[in-house]
Amino acid sequence: MIERTRRRLLETPHGYMECREAGTGTPLILLHATPTSSAMYAELLPLLAAGSPGAGGVRAIALSTMGYGASDRPPAPYRRVRDFSQAVAWAMEALGVERADVFATHTGAVVGVELAAAWPERVSSLVLEEINDYNNDEGRAYHEGRHFYREPRPDGAHLLELWSDLAVLGPSPGLRVSSERYLDTLRVNGQAPGDAYMHMGWRGAGPYAICRYPLWERLPLVRAPALVIHGTNSRIRPLHERVVGALADARGVLVPSRAVFTPNENPELLAGITLAFLAEHGLAATQQPAEEGRR
């Protein structure tokens, strides 16, 4: 039986944050790529909730970071990764979750690093998927060349441009995923952007922040056990060993990929790898049954 995914809005000091969750038990917070939302995890959430052979299911909680999906835009533009991570900590408070394991991909992976570095009491273990350092000229050029605010036009030409922009996230495994990505991109492009993120508009909020984040300074501050995942054919693959080595307690795994790996490419494989890691290193692995604790 497939676990039903529940949806709600969480109230934070900077507005509502969209939340999708499935399952029960120990909490796993999931953070998405740009410019998607928690909808990115539609296939993965039920698999994480159901569990796999040798590893029980979890309470999988996917958040849409502020400004993305159905989450509110913050009252002032977020320009630092720390701002996004603070909002995640607020969402955890709204959920009544003091401590959780964290799965984070692409832009979300950088947000996850800062959450674990700045709020170590919040993060029990950390899975980082396709993390990269963009705090350099090449990284900024990459994102500024791929994220654009598309001015609405009466003939709808901007809608085709937004569809073509989906290539930012690499090959899509199917039309459903492409359609969901398109809706997320359309939503974040929906209002005039101001000049906080240059020509990128609000869809460039996450990229702007990660392109100014000192990743190599912050990674050693993460004390939680970590799993680092990259695709075998990912353009980010050359940084894999460096990221693993920069963390205090980490191991890495490479997964088959067409290009940069995304959670939609092989959710069954990703769920199995994640659940196995959590069974060994996550919050559930550190908790003892009440009866045993009283002995």
C-alpha positions in Angstrom: 0.0 0.0 0.0 1.4 3.4 -1.0 1.8 5.9 1.8 -0.4 8.9 1.3 1.4 12.2 1.2 0.0 14.9 3.4 0.3 18.7 2.6 0.0 21.8 4.8 1.4 25.2 5.4 3.7 25.9 8.4 3.7 29.4 10.0 7.1 31.0 10.4 8.2 34.5 11.4 8.7 35.3 7.7 5.5 33.8 6.4 4.0 30.4 5.5 6.2 27.5 4.3 4.9 24.7 2.3 5.3 21.2 3.6 4.7 17.7 2.2 5.1 14.7 4.4 4.5 10.9 4.5 5.1 8.2 7.1 5.7 8.2 10.8 8.6 7.6 13.1 11.9 9.5 13.1 11.8 12.7 11.1 13.8 13.3 7.9 13.8 16.8 6.5 14.2 17.1 2.7 15.4 20.2 0.9 15.0 20.7 -2.8 16.9 22.1 -5.8 16.3 25.5 -7.5 13.8 26.5 -8.9 11.7 23.5 -7.8 9.8 22.9 -4.6 8.9 20.1 -2.2 7.0 18.6 -5.2 10.4 17.4 -6.4 10.1 14.6 -3.8 6.7 13.3 -5.0 8.1 9.8 -5.8 10.7 9.7 -3.1 8.5 10.5 0.0 6.3 7.4 -0.2 9.4 5.2 -0.6 11.1 6.7 2.4 7.9 6.3 4.4 7.5 2.7 3.4 11.0 1.6 4.2 13.2 -1.0 2.5 14.5 -4.5 3.4 16.7 -4.1 6.5 15.7 -0.5 7.1 12.4 0.9 8.5 10.5 3.8 7.1 10.7 7.4 8.4 8.6 10.4 8.7 9.7 12.1 5.5 9.1 15.9 5.5 9.8 17.9 2.3 9.9 21.7 2.7 9.6 24.3 0.0 12.2 26.9 0.9 11.0 30.4 1.3 10.0 32.0 -2.0 9.6 28.7 -3.8 6.6 26.5 -4.5 3.6 27.5 -2.3 5.9 29.1 0.3 5.6 32.8 0.9 8.3 35.2 -0.3 10.1 36.6 2.8 9.4 40.2 3.7 12.9 41.1 2.6 14.9 39.2 0.0 17.1 36.5 1.4 20.7 37.1 0.2 22.5 34.6 2.4 22.3 30.8 2.7 22.0 31.3 6.5 18.6 33.1 5.9 17.2 30.0 4.1 18.6 27.7 6.8 17.1 29.8 9.6 13.7 29.5 7.9 14.2 25.7 7.9 14.9 25.8 11.6 11.7 27.8 12.1 9.7 25.2 10.1 11.1 22.5 12.3 9.8 24.4 15.4 6.4 24.7 13.7 6.4 21.0 13.1 7.4 20.3 16.8 10.6 18.6 15.6 13.6 19.4 17.7 16.1 17.3 15.9 16.0 15.5 12.5 18.0 13.8 9.9 18.4 15.9 6.7 18.4 15.0 3.0 19.3 17.9 0.8 20.0 18.1 -2.9 21.7 20.8 -5.2 20.8 24.2 -3.8 19.2 22.5 -0.8 22.4 20.7 -0.1 24.2 24.0 0.6 21.3 25.1 2.8 21.6 21.7 4.6 25.3 22.3 5.3 24.6 25.7 6.9 21.8 24.2 8.9 24.1 21.6 10.3 27.0 24.0 10.9 25.0 26.8 12.5 22.3 24.7 14.3 24.2 21.5 15.1 21.6 20.6 17.7 19.0 20.4 15.0 20.8 17.9 12.7 21.4 14.3 13.6 22.8 13.2 10.2 23.1 14.7 6.8 22.7 13.3 3.2 24.2 15.7 0.6 23.3 15.0 -3.0 25.1 16.7 -5.9 26.6 19.5 -3.7 28.9 21.9 -5.4 30.9 25.0 -4.6 29.6 27.9 -6.6 31.4 30.7 -4.7 33.7 31.6 -7.6 33.6 33.3 -10.9 32.8 30.1 -12.8 29.9 29.3 -10.4 28.4 32.7 -10.6 28.6 32.7 -14.4 27.0 29.3 -14.5 23.9 30.4 -12.5 23.6 33.9 -13.9 23.6 32.3 -17.4 20.8 29.8 -16.5 18.3 31.7 -14.3 16.2 34.5 -15.8 13.1 36.4 -15.0 10.8 36.1 -18.0 8.8 39.3 -18.5 5.1 38.3 -19.2 4.0 39.0 -22.7 0.4 39.2 -24.1 1.1 36.5 -26.7 2.4 34.0 -24.1 5.9 33.8 -25.6 7.4 33.9 -22.2 5.6 30.6 -21.3 7.6 28.8 -24.0 10.8 30.4 -22.7 10.0 29.1 -19.2 9.5 25.6 -20.6 12.9 25.7 -22.4 14.5 26.8 -19.1 13.7 23.4 -17.6 17.0 22.2 -19.0 18.7 23.9 -16.0 17.9 20.8 -14.0 19.2 18.3 -16.6 17.2 15.6 -18.4 13.8 14.9 -17.0 12.7 11.3 -16.5 9.2 12.0 -17.7 6.5 14.4 -18.6 5.0 14.4 -15.1 8.3 15.6 -13.6 8.8 18.2 -16.4 5.3 19.5 -15.8 5.8 19.8 -12.1 9.1 21.6 -12.6 7.4 23.9 -15.1 4.7 24.8 -12.6 7.3 25.6 -10.0 9.2 27.8 -12.4 6.1 29.6 -13.5 5.1 30.2 -9.9 8.4 31.7 -8.9 8.4 33.9 -12.1 4.9 35.2 -11.2 5.7 38.5 -9.7 8.0 41.4 -10.8 11.4 40.6 -9.2 12.9 43.9 -8.1 16.7 44.1 -8.4 17.7 41.9 -5.4 19.0 39.1 -7.6 19.8 41.0 -10.8 18.3 39.7 -14.0 17.5 36.3 -12.3 14.5 37.5 -10.5 13.1 35.6 -7.6 14.0 32.3 -9.1 17.6 33.4 -8.6 17.3 33.8 -4.8 18.8 30.4 -4.0 21.5 30.6 -6.7 22.4 34.1 -5.6 23.0 33.0 -2.0 24.9 29.8 -2.8 27.2 31.7 -5.2 28.4 33.7 -2.2 28.6 30.9 0.4 32.0 29.9 1.7 31.4 26.2 1.4 35.0 25.0 2.2 35.0 27.1 5.4 31.7 25.7 6.6 31.9 22.0 5.7 34.5 21.3 8.5 32.0 22.8 11.1 29.5 20.0 10.3 29.9 17.4 13.1 26.9 15.2 12.1 27.7 12.0 10.2 27.3 12.6 6.5 26.7 10.8 3.3 27.8 12.5 0.0 26.2 11.4 -3.2 27.1 12.3 -6.8 26.2 10.9 -10.2 28.9 9.0 -12.1 28.4 11.3 -15.1 27.8 14.5 -13.2 29.8 17.5 -14.1 30.2 18.0 -10.3 31.8 14.5 -9.9 35.4 15.8 -9.7 34.6 17.5 -6.3 33.2 14.4 -4.7 36.3 13.3 -2.8 37.1 16.8 -1.7 33.7 17.3 -0.2 33.9 13.9 1.6 37.4 14.8 2.9 36.3 18.3 4.1 33.6 16.8 6.4 34.5 15.5 9.9 32.6 12.2 9.6 31.6 11.3 6.0 31.6 8.7 3.4 30.7 9.0 -0.3 28.8 7.0 -2.8 28.6 7.4 -6.6 25.3 6.4 -8.4 24.7 5.8 -12.1 23.5 8.9 -13.8 22.8 10.4 -17.2 24.2 13.7 -16.2 23.9 15.6 -12.8 21.8 13.2 -10.7 18.4 14.3 -9.4 16.1 12.5 -6.9 13.6 12.0 -9.8 16.0 10.0 -11.9 16.0 6.8 -9.7 14.0 7.3 -6.6 14.0 3.6 -5.6 17.8 3.5 -5.6 18.1 6.8 -3.7 15.5 5.7 -1.1 17.4 2.5 -0.5 20.8 4.2 -0.1 19.3 6.9 2.2 17.4 4.5 4.4 20.4 2.2 4.8 22.6 5.2 5.8 20.0 6.4 8.3 19.6 2.9 9.8 23.3 3.0 10.6 24.0 6.7 11.4 20.7 8.6 11.6 18.5 9.7 14.5 16.8 6.3 14.7 20.1 4.6 15.2 20.9 6.7 18.2 17.6 6.2 20.0 17.0 3.3 22.4 13.6 1.9 23.3 12.3 3.3 26.6 12.4 -0.2 28.2 16.1 -0.6 27.4 16.9 2.9 28.5 15.5 2.1 32.0 17.7 -0.9 32.6 
